[in-house]
């Protein structure tokens, strides 16, 4: 959402998808909450953001197009058993 590749479209898309899924009855009765985190398109804060998101109890990750952050954080999420969509 910030950094050298700012984009709010990914957040808005996730929020729209969550609202549409919830409107149809959620996922096995569980509603989706989109949690906004900002890695600033930088691997160093990205690692901290990944750990913060995990501490908030996330169950899935939708990443944007910044591969330098993804390279550093994918193993953190997968190691915690989190579903990731890139």
trRosetta pair geometry for C-beta under 8 A, 3 or more apart (Angstrom, degrees):
i j d omega theta_ij theta_ji phi_ij phi_ji
1 6 6.2 18 166 -149 30 79
1 7 6.8 -91 -101 67 41 47
1 8 6.0 59 -132 -89 88 65
1 11 6.4 29 -85 -30 114 134
1 36 7.0 31 -34 -171 152 111
1 38 4.7 -76 46 -109 107 108
2 6 5.4 3 -119 -103 30 103
2 38 5.5 39 22 -174 98 132
2 40 5.2 -27 88 -114 94 71
2 41 7.4 -133 98 2 47 95
3 6 6.4 157 54 -66 57 70
3 38 7.9 173 -17 175 104 96
3 39 7.5 -18 -30 99 148 62
3 40 3.9 131 -65 176 110 56
3 41 3.1 179 116 29 148 103
3 42 5.9 -161 -121 -24 134 89
3 66 7.8 23 98 -93 146 155
4 41 5.4 -122 42 95 75 146
5 41 4.7 135 37 -106 93 152
5 64 7.6 179 119 121 120 133
5 65 7.1 -111 157 73 148 100
5 66 5.8 169 58 -77 143 107
6 41 7.8 -100 -64 -22 47 130
7 10 5.5 68 116 -2 114 100
7 64 6.0 150 64 -143 133 152
7 65 8.0 61 10 21 157 103
8 11 5.4 -55 -167 41 58 114
8 12 6.0 56 139 -21 81 107
9 12 5.7 -57 -143 41 33 110
9 13 6.0 36 157 -22 68 107
10 13 5.8 -54 -146 36 28 113
10 14 6.4 27 155 -18 62 106
10 62 7.0 -178 178 125 103 108
10 64 4.5 -90 -62 -87 163 105
11 14 5.8 -57 -149 37 30 109
11 15 6.3 28 154 -17 65 108
11 34 7.2 127 -159 155 72 136
11 36 5.8 26 -128 -109 127 106
12 15 5.7 -54 -145 38 32 112
12 16 6.3 33 155 -20 65 106
13 16 5.8 -54 -147 36 30 111
13 17 6.3 29 156 -17 64 107
14 17 5.8 -54 -145 38 30 110
14 18 6.2 32 155 -20 65 107
14 34 4.9 131 126 -125 110 134
14 62 5.4 174 -96 61 124 150
15 18 5.8 -54 -146 36 29 112
15 19 6.4 30 155 -19 63 106
15 34 5.1 -106 -85 29 67 159
16 19 5.8 -56 -149 36 30 111
16 20 6.4 26 155 -16 65 107
17 20 5.8 -57 -147 38 31 109
17 21 6.2 28 156 -17 66 108
18 21 5.8 -56 -145 38 29 109
18 22 6.1 28 157 -18 65 110
18 32 4.0 -133 -142 100 98 123
18 33 7.3 108 -168 -96 147 10
18 34 5.1 -139 -15 -40 157 105
19 22 5.8 -56 -144 39 28 111
19 23 6.3 34 155 -26 63 107
20 23 5.6 -52 -148 31 30 116
20 24 6.8 19 155 -10 62 107
21 24 6.0 -66 -155 41 32 104
21 26 6.4 64 137 -127 87 31
21 27 6.4 2 164 -48 127 87
21 32 5.8 45 79 3 128 135
22 25 7.8 -168 -171 51 30 12
22 26 5.2 23 -121 -82 58 73
22 31 5.0 44 -120 -139 112 89
22 32 5.9 -126 -57 31 101 87
25 29 7.3 -40 165 -86 85 47
26 29 5.6 41 81 -170 125 10
26 30 5.4 -172 156 72 128 31
26 31 4.7 -82 -109 -81 128 50
26 32 6.8 174 -141 -16 82 76
27 30 5.3 -38 71 63 81 88
27 32 6.6 70 -1 -56 113 99
35 53 6.7 148 102 -134 133 90
35 56 6.1 146 -154 120 165 147
35 58 6.4 -113 39 -89 138 105
37 49 4.8 134 162 -169 123 111
37 52 6.7 156 -128 88 132 114
37 53 5.3 -72 -37 -73 160 110
38 49 7.0 -139 73 -112 32 143
39 42 6.3 -160 149 49 79 60
39 43 7.9 20 170 -98 121 20
39 45 5.5 161 -160 101 57 91
39 46 3.7 44 -158 -97 129 76
39 49 4.6 -119 -87 28 81 155
39 50 7.9 33 -93 -39 122 78
39 66 7.4 -161 85 77 123 146
39 69 5.0 98 127 -144 149 147
39 73 7.6 -86 -108 -40 153 152
40 45 5.2 42 32 61 113 144
40 46 7.8 -127 48 -54 70 76
41 66 4.8 -155 -134 -108 79 154
41 68 7.7 63 174 60 68 110
41 69 6.5 -117 -148 -32 35 129
42 45 5.2 56 81 29 107 97
42 46 6.2 -169 90 -23 49 95
42 68 7.8 -26 -135 105 27 119
42 69 6.8 59 70 -82 16 105
43 46 4.9 -61 -141 36 30 125
43 47 6.7 38 163 -28 66 94
43 68 5.3 -95 -49 143 108 89
43 69 5.2 -163 -88 -101 58 53
43 71 7.2 -35 -108 65 126 91
43 72 4.1 104 -155 0 107 153
43 73 7.7 -158 -142 -29 72 90
44 47 6.4 -49 -161 20 27 106
44 48 7.5 17 146 -5 58 104
45 48 5.4 -55 -155 41 49 113
45 49 5.9 53 147 -25 75 105
46 49 5.5 -53 -144 37 32 114
46 50 6.4 39 154 -25 64 101
46 69 3.8 -173 -106 -147 160 101
46 72 5.8 104 91 79 124 122
46 73 5.2 -104 150 -46 107 126
47 50 5.7 -49 -151 29 31 115
47 51 6.8 25 153 -12 62 104
47 72 5.7 -75 -66 145 95 119
47 73 6.3 -157 -92 -85 51 85
47 76 6.8 149 -140 -45 70 154
48 51 6.0 -59 -154 39 33 107
48 52 6.2 33 150 -19 67 108
49 52 5.5 -55 -145 39 32 113
49 53 6.2 35 156 -22 66 105
49 73 7.7 -31 75 -108 93 144
50 53 5.8 -53 -148 34 28 111
50 54 6.5 28 153 -18 62 105
50 73 4.3 -175 -70 -143 142 110
50 76 4.4 73 144 99 144 147
50 77 6.3 -105 -153 -53 113 85
51 54 5.6 -52 -148 35 33 113
51 55 6.5 33 153 -20 64 105
51 76 6.9 -83 -62 -173 70 139
52 55 5.7 -56 -151 35 32 111
52 56 6.7 29 151 -19 64 106
53 56 5.7 -60 -154 35 34 112
53 58 4.9 -2 162 -10 92 141
53 61 7.3 75 137 -96 153 106
54 57 7.9 70 176 -54 34 17
54 58 6.3 -75 -95 36 37 100
54 76 7.4 -116 -38 154 138 102
54 77 7.6 -158 -73 -105 108 60
54 80 5.3 -116 -127 -119 128 172
54 82 7.3 -107 -101 -49 92 139
58 61 6.7 61 147 -67 140 78
58 82 6.4 31 107 -127 101 129
59 82 6.8 -178 -173 -130 26 79
59 83 7.0 19 147 24 68 100
60 82 6.3 163 -103 -175 26 85
60 83 4.4 -23 -113 70 87 99
60 84 7.3 172 -163 -80 63 33
60 85 7.3 19 178 -1 106 99
61 77 5.3 -57 0 -136 148 152
61 82 5.7 55 -11 145 105 126
61 83 7.2 179 25 92 68 53
61 84 4.7 -11 65 -113 106 75
61 85 7.0 -176 93 29 58 64
62 85 5.1 -13 -111 67 70 106
63 66 7.5 -113 171 49 103 75
63 69 7.6 -173 -155 95 121 109
63 70 5.5 93 167 -92 161 108
63 73 8.0 157 -101 81 134 126
63 84 6.7 16 -13 -169 112 99
63 85 7.1 -176 20 87 75 53
63 86 5.0 -14 57 -114 116 68
66 69 4.7 39 112 19 113 111
66 70 6.6 155 96 -16 62 92
67 70 5.1 -58 -142 43 42 116
67 71 6.1 51 159 -30 73 98
68 71 6.0 -42 -148 24 28 114
68 72 7.2 17 155 -6 56 107
69 72 6.1 -68 -159 43 35 104
69 73 5.9 2 159 2 73 120
70 73 6.1 -72 -130 50 27 93
70 74 5.4 42 174 -45 71 104
70 86 6.2 64 -136 -119 147 126
71 74 6.7 -30 -127 8 16 112
72 76 7.8 14 138 -10 61 116
73 76 5.1 -56 -159 35 57 117
73 77 6.2 48 150 -16 83 103
74 77 6.0 -61 -151 40 32 105
74 78 6.0 22 159 -11 69 113
74 84 6.3 154 -134 130 80 176
75 78 5.8 -55 -134 46 31 107
75 79 5.7 40 161 -28 65 110
76 79 5.9 -56 -147 34 21 114
76 80 6.8 10 155 -9 57 109
77 80 6.0 -68 -155 41 30 104
77 82 4.1 -82 -175 66 85 126
77 84 5.2 94 114 -65 143 121
78 81 7.5 50 -174 -73 36 19
78 82 6.7 -95 -75 53 28 75
78 84 6.6 -62 -64 -3 83 128
